[in-house]
Each structure stands twice: as structure tokens, then as C-alpha cells.
Amino acid sequence: MTVLEALQRSLGDPERFGSLSERIEVLIEVQARTWARGMSSWLVAPLGRHPSGFYLLSEDREGQRRGREVLQAFLGPSAADIQTMTLAANGGDVDRLLDAAGLIHLSYVRRTATTQEDFLARLEDAVATVKGKDTRLRPVRPSHVDLLRDFRLALLQRDSRLAEQALTDLRLTGQLSAENLRFLTIEMFGRLERWRELRNLPYLTDLLRSRRPRAINEVLLEMLWRTEVAELCATGQPAQAVYTEADLGARYGTVLSAVDVPVTEAGRAVSVVAARALNDTERLQRLLIAADSDLERERLQRLATLEASATPDPTTVQDAVQGLFDKGQYGAVVLAFLESPDPSAADLVVQATLDSEDSVHAPDVLTTIQAFITDNLVHPDRRLLRDLEDLTCLVDGSCTSWVEWCTRIGQNERWPDATQVLRTQHQQWDSMPLLTPAKVRQAADGVLSAWTGINQDQIIAGLDVLCRAAAEAALASQTADFCDAILLVLAEQQNLSAPVREAYLVLLDQLLESGPTEARYRDTLQHAISLWRRISAPVSVDWGLGLVDILLNAPVPASDARVAVVTEILNKARDFQQRLNSRQRSELEALAEEIGLPVRQLPKPTEGVDLVWDRLNGAVVGVYSLLPRAAESLSKRLSRLCSPEAIEGNADTVATPALRSLATRADYLIVDTWHAAHAATGAIDAVRPRDQQIMPKGRGITGFLQALEQSLLSE
């Protein structure tokens, strides 16, 4: 039955409206003529049901929401009151007609303090405005800020196609310098682990001669390990031989010591080779101390196999500083100068501090140089004056700990660079679990003061980093204050960006794994469902599925609360069914079945993305993950989409023949980097290139399927 037929028959005798009958018939025909299924559209018409009058009709709840917004704007509270209604299970002819036409959601538009003619006129205006709107898609020119956000989100999700498109669009805006675009290209290749392409960039040599951000230096150090150093070290050559054969000093000397202690394991490995080759024993010790695990420390110690060779002692501080600077040992330059300040070495130590972005020692260097200038011991030329300005900016924007950053941003003083400082320096700070309870409370108070103060925009811009810091702290009981502060800020957000939403899932996972009490568990779930209600839409369904995955895999102090939350998420996501692809619809039904909800019949795939899963028919899909029953859960969900020959899982924490065999013969291999052991992933890398591994975008089985879908589409 068509919508027009259903409305005309539900209207009854139009003559009962007297002189307004013709206008009402026209109103119904105009809406029915432009009606389109599956678009969350709405229409308004009088119905011959109780109570009698005009009703707002739609296929889904989204259509109801849109219709309410329009009608409330045109009618106003004084003219009408909109009340939600439901079709009666054993309703009369009108309800059966509406159900047959697919108009299963309705609200009663009750006329209040206005005449019938004025009421109809306002409805006509609302319909004419909406139906007369040009719905053709127009090209949108997003700002470079929006494009940068999209670029970083794509890198977070390891989506190379979207990242490259965002970078291309950024170039076309003309808002970024050529140097910044080069930095973004390096960041993209590094985050996507395309090391060969990074090394072969035509402008890399020129870039190495200029000053670079720390984040870029970190990427370049990892690139050196992956492309130049690792293979030579694997042959058993000592550090000095590796350094000489790869010609690291001449080709990459400005990078090797730009970061004293890198944050990545690969960066620390190449730095150990450089430190041993240059006999920088103090830096070597700092690198060994910074190792994340005993296993990494063992590997770094094996790399440092050469004894320090005897070198003639320098005759002056200037000679020592000059020699260290020529070798690219910037950290040693700064320490040697501060131990024995010498005015003749002022220019070199300022350059070394800036090139290594040493925010820890920068204040002492600046104070010492300024004292030399005041005493007429140093007469700065134009270059040194410019470098001192840069050094002052580094000192003003540097922080040495979470407490210092949170305290400063919470003060009643504008700090426009707070987010930049947070993103570039937070990895150098002690993590939250290492802080005392008093310092954690101080940091939490600073965040809350900033949220209600002058630096609120900086808290919003860095909320994803704060979420991840809170996630690290979630497993430690003394850091509950900081987690609560971040959750409070999240609860008051009107709109959550995609990076913040993804970071929140990491935080939620850790909160639930920490073993909360029943009361805290219920509060945490209430917070999660309030966020879902705020952002629920077709584009955020994957986020909702990831949220459900986390809830189903975490410990459950209150199963009734979990069932209620999961049910609400799935029911709301089902409202968008017409706008979801086959993978999302099948996941919804698989999760519904898992918690005992009635399962709906899925339509057969017809074209486009729905048919891409046929490529898995007869294929072997390997899954490396430490998640319990990962392969079994993935098999259940894939069975609704395709017919693979086998879904084989592996959860070994070290390199084993079984793991290497699976990595070699699987047609598609999913490597769950969220839940993995480093030794095992290293074994996979040894037998299967990274570009032939599928890295999940998020946690849980939903993340597996999203990454697998993207891989199939890219083929």
C-alpha cells in the first residue's frame, strides 16, 4: 500500500473540515508525492483515530526527531503540544493502514490556543519550507583545522586512504607552509609504518638540515631502525661497525641525538647504537634505564657490545663542547656546558638545546646565557639573538610533569599553547600511576578549574590525550580522582569529536577491567549510555558497537544494568537500519542474539559494500589476539556475511612454530595490536610484511570486522 493511499483512507471524510477540506487534501498530496522510504523523512496529516486531529508520522525515531524540531519551530508552544503515541496492537482500520504503509511511529499534534485556520496555515508553512528545500548535495569546503582533525583521526584508525585524501585537501587550502606539509607527510608515513616510502622522500636530505619538531624526530629515528640499522644488527655486527657501514653520522647525524631518550623501542635501539659508537656512556645508561621491560633492556644491552675506546681528553670546555656537538651528541653538549659554563660555548649549547628540544634543561641554559650577556661576557650576534628568542619560547611553553601542566592550565591566566605543549611533551612525563595521591588530586583540581575557567577550550582540544592518560591511571586506585575529573568533563560535553570518543572507549575498557564495585559499575554504565544518547546517529553506530563489545567482554558486577544498557544501544542502532551496511546490520543481530533479544531477519546483500564479503568465501582467516575466544566470536559474526574455509586463532605470547605457520599460510591475517605480546608480533613481522597484516582500528571483535572490511574494500 502506498503512503498516499494510506493517508487518504486514514483521513476519512474530508468534508468534516468544512472550508479547510481542500487545503488539507492538497497538504496530504504534496507530502505523499515527495515521500521517500529509508530517508528518516516525516509527514503530518489528520487521522480518523482517537484522539482525532493532526499526527506527525514517520518510519523511524530519527524521522520523529526531525519532524518535532520543525513543527515546534513553526507552531511554537502556544499553538500546539506534541505528544508521543503508539500504534495499538489491536487497533482499528487506521492503525492497520499506517502499519501497512510503514508509518509505525507517530505523535499527536494537539492544537491549543489558536484557531483551526491559523493552525493549518502554520503547518502549511512548515511543509512548504521543508519540501521546498533544495536537498542536492553541494560541495563543502572544510577549513584547514577541520582537515587536520580528519587527517589525525584517519591516522589514529590507520586508514591510509582517508589520511592521504585529507593531506591532499590540506595542500589545496594553501593555509600550510611547504615545510609543515612535509612534516605531515612524514608523520603519515610513520604512523602507517610505510618506512621505505619515508626513507625515499626526495626532500628528506634538505629536511634533515632544518630544525624539526620532536615528534618528527621520533618518527625519523624509528625509520632509521626499520630501514638502515635493524638488518645490520641482525647479522651480529658490533655498534661501531653498524654505525660506520650505514654511514649514520654523515647522513643522519642531526637526527641521532635530536631526542636524548626516544619514546619508541625502535628509536631507543638506534640511539643505543649511536651512543655506543660515539662512546656516550652516560646517554647509553639513560637509554637502558628507559627500557619498557627487562626483555627490551636485554636486547639493548646486546646491541651495546663495544667497549668505549680511549679518546684524548679535551683541553678546554670549549673543545669538549665542540667535539660533542660535531658528533651530534646534543644531550651531552648541554650537560657538559651546565657542569662547567663557558661563555665561548654559548652559541653551540643554545643550538644543541633547540635541536634536541630539551625542555628539561632549557631554563638553566637560558638563565646562564642571559647572565653572561648581562656581565658582557657574551655579545650575541643576529643568529644567537634569534635562537635565544626561540629558547625563551621553549622555556615558556615547557612542562616537566602532569601536575605542572594541570596546575598551570587551571590558573586564571590565558594559556593558548596548552594543548600543543600537552601533545608534544606528555610522553616525557611520569605516568599517572607513578604519582602520589596528593599530586593526582592536584592534577585533577587543575583540570576541573580549567574546565570552568578561561582555558576551557584548551581542555576540549586536548581531551583525547587526557582520556588516554586517565586510561593509564584507571588500574591504580590512587588515581581515581583524575579519572573522575575527566569523566565529569566528558559528561558536560555537548559534542564529542571522533578522537575523543575513541579515547573514551580505551578509558572505559580500563575502568571496567579495574574491578569496580557494583555502585561504581552502575555509575560508569550510566555515564556511557548518556554519551550514546547524545551522539547516537548512523555515523556513530560503529562506536556504539565497540561500546557493546567492551561491555560484553568486561567483568560484570551488575548484569541487569549491563543488559539494560546494551539493549538500549542496540535498539537505538536498529532505528538506523536502512542506512547501515550489511556488516553493521549483522553485528547488531549477532549482539542481540548474544544478550537474548529477538533477532531480525537480514536482507540479502545486493550490491556495493554488501558484496565485498564474498571474497572471504573459501579463505583462511587468521586471528592473532590475546582476547578470550577471539576467533570463535569472529567466526560467529562472519558466518552471517560469508563462508570462509576456516577462522584460526592464536594467542601465543612468544614466537612459536604454530604462530609463524598461521602468519605464513593465512589468506587474511588480523593482528590485534590492542591485545598482543611484543615477542609474538615480532615473529609475525619476520614472516609476513606489515602491509599484508590487518590492524584493527579499535578494540574488540567490532574493530576486527571494521579493519577486515576496509582491507577487502581496498582490494
Secondary structure, DSSP 8 states (H G I E B T S, - for coil): --HHHHHHHHH--GGGGGGGHHHHHHHHHHHHHT--TTS--EEEEEESSSS-EEEEEESSHHHHHHHHHHHHHHH-TTTEEEEEE---TT--HHHHHHHHTT--EEEEEEE-SS-HHHHHHHHHHHHHHHHTS----------HHHHHHHHHHHHHTT-HHHHHHHHHHHHHHT-S-HHHHHHHHHHHHHHTT-HHHHHT-TTHHHHHTS---HHHHHHHHHHHIIIIIHHHHHTT--HHHHHHHTTHHHHHHHHHTTSSS-SSHHHHHHHHHHHHHTT-HHHHHHHHHT-SSHHHHHHHHHH--S--------SSHHHHHHHHHHTT-HHHHHHHHHHS--GGGHHHHHHHHHHTT-TTTHHHHHHHHHHHHHTTS----HHHHHHHHHHHHHHHT--SSHHHHHHHHTSSS--TTHHHHHHHHGGGS--GGGS-HHHHHHHHHHHHHHHTSTTHHHHHHTHHHHHHHHHHHTTSGGGHHHHHHHHHHHHT-SS--HHHHHHHHHHHHHHHHT---HHHHHHHHHHHHHHHHHH-SGGGHHHHHHHHHHHHHS--S-HHHHHHHHHHHHHHHHTTGGGS-HHHHHHHHHHHHHHT----------SGGGGGGGGGTT-EEEEE--STTHHHHHHHHHTTT---SEEEEE--SS--HHHHHHHHH-SEEEE-TTS--HHHHHHHHHHS-GGGSB--SSSHHHHHHHHHHHHHHH-
